[in-house]
Amino acid sequence: MVGENYREVEERVRKACERSGRSRSEVTLIAVSKTKPVGMIREAMEAGACVFGENKVQELCEKWEELPKELHWHMIGHLQRNKVKYVVGRAELIHSVDSLRLAEEISREAVKKKLQAKILIEVNVAEEESKFGVRVDGAEELIRRAAVLPNVCICGLMTIAPYVTDPEENRPIFRSLKKLAVDIKKKNIDNVHMDVLSMGMTGDYEVAIEEGATMVRVGTGIFGERNYGI
Ligand SMILES: *Cc1c(COP(=O)(O)O)cnc(C)c1O
C-alpha cells in the first residue's frame, strides 16, 4: 500500500510541476514518516523515496540508527534547544527554526561538530495561535540576526498552512510565503539563501507546488492516517 501511495503522490507532484511550467527536479518530495514503523519506511524506499521527515527527535534518532545511511532525514517539527545536539549531524535540514535562541544553539552545536547546519526559518503566515513560527513581519529581523551565526546556513523558509478541506483556501498563504522569500532575497543578506520553500502537505501540496514550493511534506498521503491513540 505504501509503495502504491508513494507512486501516486509522485505522479501528482510531477503533474503539478508540469502544470506550473516547473521541472520535476525543482521539487523535493519529503515522505513524512512520523509515528510510522521502519517497515513502512522501507516500503517507501523501495518505491523510490529517499528523503524522510520526522517531528520528534528521539524517533528521528532511532530511525536514523536503524535504516540505511544513504537516506536523508529532515527535522520538520518544533525543536527544543536541549535536543539540538541530537539533531545536528543527523538531520540534513532543520525546517522549524523560529527563534534566535534556537538558531544560536544549532550554531554552537554545528561549530562543535565542525559541520554546517542547514536551516529554514518557520513562518506562521496564517498567524494561527496554535502554531509555532515567526510572524511575517518578524522574519527579516530573525534572519538578519541568525545569518551572522557561525556554521549555520539559512536556506529558505517553511510554513505550516491551516488545516482546510479545500486546498485553494491555502493558496494565498503559499503566495505570501513565496513573496516573503522574494522580498528577503532582494536584500542580499550575506549567508542567506532563499532557494528552499518548504510548504504543502497531504491536503494541499499540489497547490503549494503551483505557488512555488521546492519541498513538500507528505505524510498521510503516503503512509495513511496516523494513530496517536493507545
Ligand atoms: C505531520 C506533518 C506533515 C505531514 O502532514 P500530512 O497532512 O500527514 O501530510 C507535514 N509537515 C509537518 C511539519 C508535520 O508535522
The ligand as an ORCA input file, in Angstrom:
! r2SCAN-3c Opt
* xyz 0 1
  C       2.862     15.750     10.131
  C       3.452     16.867      9.350
  C       3.325     16.907      7.942
  C       2.566     15.877      7.140
  O       1.201     16.027      7.294
  P       0.161     15.205      6.390
  O      -1.055     16.033      6.411
  O       0.003     13.887      7.024
  O       0.753     15.112      5.027
  C       3.934     17.957      7.292
  N       4.618     18.913      7.944
  C       4.756     18.908      9.279
  C       5.538     19.989      9.933
  C       4.175     17.892     10.023
  O       4.332     17.898     11.353
*
